[in-house]
Every structure is written in C-alpha cells, then in structure tokens.
Amino acid sequence: MKSNIYSNKYIRTTTLLLFFFYLVSCVYFNTFYNAKVSFKQAQHLIDLMDFRETSIPSQAKTLLDQAISNSRVVVNQYSDSKLVEDAYYIISVSMFLKEDYKGAKDNINKLINLFPDGETKVEAYLWLSHCELKLNNINNSEVILREIISKHKLNKYERYLFNIISAELFLEEGEIASSYKSYKKAIENSSTDIEKIKVYNKL
C-alpha cells in the first residue's frame, strides 16, 4: 500500500516537473520567435523606405524595440541557451538600424567576446566596422575590413555588406569612382530585388 502511495507521488511530482519545464521551454522559444519576427518585419519596412526619407518609419522603430526587448529576455533569463548568440545579433543590428551606433557597437563587442568562433562572427565584425564608420572612426573601420577580407572567405550576404561599407568609406574619403565600383559589387552580391533597389537608391 505504502509503495503505491510513494509511486503515485513520484509520478505526480515527475509529471508536474515535466509540465513546468515544458511551459518554460515554450515561453523561451516564443520569446525568441517573437524577437525574430519583429526584427524581420522591421527590416522589411526599412528596406521599403523611399530613398528621400531620412529616418526610419515609427512602426519599424516600435518593432525594433520589441525585438531588442524580447532578445534581452533570452540573454538575461536563458544565458545558457544556444540562442543567446542570435539574440545578441538581433539586439546589435536592431540598435544599428535605430542609429544607436554606440549601443550597437557595445553589444557587437559582447557578441564577439562571448562567441569568438560563432556562426555570426564574420557578420558581427562587418557590423562593427559599419558602427565605427558611423561613429566617424574611419581608421578603425578600415582596419576591421582589411582583417576580415584577409582572414575569411565571405559568403554572398557578407560580400554584400562588405561592399556597402567599403562604398561608404570611399565616399567619406572623397573617392567617388571607387565608391561607385563598390556599390556595383554590392549589387552583384545582392540576393533579393529589395537589396538591389537599396543600392540603386544610394547610387
């Protein structure tokens, strides 16, 4: 009789624990999923901007704030999660898109320090170079780009980003012809019509 009571208690306890972990897991995945969706929606709105617009749409800013907030939940409450790297990436790029270049730079450095061999490593360094450019640290931006191209074989999207940043650097230095060539290379490495249109608008 006693063994049955203990057995039933064990089953109930185990069931409750499994249910608890299931709920935690759902909250965790939903939080990151919501961050990712908000981030992608904001990017889409920004990509569709008219080239004459000088600031991103308010709806995009709201979505980026949501992406940052949900990603911070993942970083702070699930620090051992395999999604922390992606969460830091979303925080960093979201801040960059909101033109908070200092905040973006700080979070990219955290991302690089925590995941030196992570899947987002090359993109993280590219965004870091872009932050340095936007913060008017031209030399730092150039040094990072040179290191990237000398140490890594870039994929198509990374080459797209690399050439966008290179074009902006050339513009800063008044090298119009070189900037034009880099924008052309960015178009060649674009994967979508929207990416192409963004570059054409810059041209």
Secondary structure, 3 states (H helix, E strand, C coil): CHHHHHHHHHHHHHHHHHHHHHHHHHHHHHHHHHHHHHHHHHHHHHHCCCCCCCCCCHHHHHHHHHHHHHHHHHHHHCCCCCCHHHHHHHHHHHHHHCCCHHHHHHHHHHHHHHCCCCCCHHHHHHHHHHHHHHCCCHHHHHHHHHHHHHHCCCCHHHHHHHHHHHHHHHHHCCCHHHHHHHHHHHHHCCCCHHHHHHHHHHC
